[in-house]
């Protein structure tokens, strides 16, 4: 598995500000913009965690 940037919310669910911070950090780390973002959702459909690979995701 390639190296990845993983981000979780301070509380149980990610806020819009936290998601924006994730994107900012991914861009600063040089993650290609076309790489897919994977998310873990709660049973209510809220985002709990997001992950993006530093290299192109072959999966």
N, C-alpha and C positions, 0 to 999 in steps of 0.2 A: 504494500500500500504506500502511495506517495506521501510525502510530508504534507500536513494539512493545518489550516488555521481553524480552531474550534472556538465557539463563543456561546456562552449561556447567559441568561438574564440574571440580574442581581437577585430578583425574586424568582418565583416559579416560572413566569412567562416573560419573554423578551418584549421590551417596549420599542416603539418606533425610534427613539433616541439611541437605544442600545443597538438596534439593527443598523442604523446609520453609522455608528462607531465601528461596527464589524466591517462594513463596506470600506470605510476610511482606512482601517488597519490593513485590510486585504489589498487595497490599491497601493498603500505605502510599502507593503511587503513585496510588491511586484507580481501578484497573482494575476494571470491573464484574464481579461474581462469576459472571455467566452467560456471560461470554466464553469461548469454547473455548480450550483449551491444545493447542498443537501440539508434538509431540516427534519428535526424530530418534533412531532406535534403532540399536544396533550389530547386527551379524549374529547375536549371541547373544541379542538381545532386550533388552539393558540400555539405559537411557536415557542418551544422550550429550548432548542439548541440549533445552531446552524454551523455547517462545516463546509469549507472549500479547500480543494487540493491546490498546492503550490504549482504543481506541474499539471499537464493535461491529464484528465481523468479518462482512463481507458475503459472503465466499467460502464 
